[in-house]
């Protein structure tokens, strides 16, 4: 998967949401109390965080407030995107600081992570102003894998979630892919298109959304899903 090309495409699509007519104060339903301005500020500062992680091999960059006027915000955002793409255009195995102790600390880590981060926040922005596009199936499958490989164990390690007591089977209905999270044989199954499953794991869709179906002990399965599995 060409994560850098995907990242560039999603960064551009997010930037296109910022126009002179954009309501920066519009609430983002999928991001708690954030406004669209907060979302754009978060994505842009995340881009700059990666620049520091790669160019300075550290993760303690001080956050700067994004401009609050739409035209200036668009310009600032595009500058952060360009700066991140520049540092991620080096060799994939180039050393970088990352927040993971279990995956290679390289540029390749950030290409994948920021592709998925931007993908999800692009969905948030699109959802704010109308219908959001579903995710490409292969990309959604990779995003689900990332949740279980990277974020779910990290949430437990950070004390932000507890170990699941039972196992949940997660099954994509549009492709022959499935995952098991938790100990032992699964006691419940959640199934749906990979895009809908990824949105559920990232708490963008509720467990009872009509696009998802349940089997087995749903109550126990919902407890596993509630994790939280991601930040």
Secondary structure, 3 states (H helix, E strand, C coil): CCHHHHHHHHHHHHHCCCCCCCCCCCECCCCCCCEHHHHHHHHHHHHHHHHHHHHCCCCCCCCCCCCCCHHHHHHHHHHHHHHHHHHHCCCCCCECCCCCCCCCCEHHHHHHHHHHHHHHHHHHHHHHHCCCCCCCHHHHHHHHHHHHHHHHHHHHHCCCCCCCCCEEEEEECCCCCEEEECCCCEEEEEEECHHHHHHHHCCCCCCCCCCCEEEECHHHHHHHHHCCCCC
